[in-house]
Amino acid sequence: MSENICPQCQSELGWDGQYHCENCSMHFTKIGYCPDCQSQLEKLQACGAASYFCNDKCNELKSKSRVTFEFKPTT
């Protein structure tokens, strides 16, 4: 099962440069939050791998397996 699920209808989200739901006709942004301080994380993309960095209180890299992701509607 996909980890990219629409928060409105629970359908799988598609990707066309941004996340979108065919059922709801909505577009979403995937945002990661620090598992320790709950601040929004910065996504660092290098060599085909994504890392997540907490710029707020922790000031360190966070494991993707610990990051909490949410889908927020884009305007």
N, C-alpha and C positions, 0 to 999 in steps of 0.2 A: 504494500500500500504506500502511496505517496505521502511525503511529509508536508506537501504544499496543498493544504485544504482550505477552501473558502470559509471564512468566519461567519458568513451569512447563511449559506445553504449546505455546507459540508461537502460540496462537490470538489473534485480535483481541479486545481488551478492550471491553466495553460500558460505558456510563455511565448511572447512575441516581442521581446525586448523589455517587457515588463509583465508581471503576473496579471492574469485576467481570468474571470469566471464567465463561461459561456451562458450559464443559467441566469445569473444575476445581472449580466452585462455591466460588470464593475471591474475596475483595475485596482491593483493593490501594490504596496511597497512592503517588502519583507524587512523587518527591523529586528536586530538582535539586542538582547539586554544582558548585562553582566549578572552572573549567578550569585555574586557576592554583594554588590552594592545596588543592583537594579538600574544602573545608568545605561543609556544607549551606547552601544559599542560602535567603534569604527571598523569597517571591513577593510582589510589589507589584502590585496590580490597580487600574488607573485608566483612565477613559475608554475602556473596552473593550479595552485592551491590557495585557498582562502584562509586567512587567520583573522582573529578578532582581538582588538585592543581596547582596553578600558582607559580612556583619557581622563576620567573623572577622579574618583577617590583611589582606585587601585593602582593605576598607572602601570599596567602589565598586560601581557598576552593572556587570552582565555581560551581554553580548549573548546572547540566547536561542539563537542559532546555535552558540555555543561551549559552552553548558551541557551537562553530562552528566546524563542522567535515568536513574533506576532506579525500578522498581516494587517496593515492600516490602509483604508481606502485612499486613493489618490484623488486630488481635486482637479 
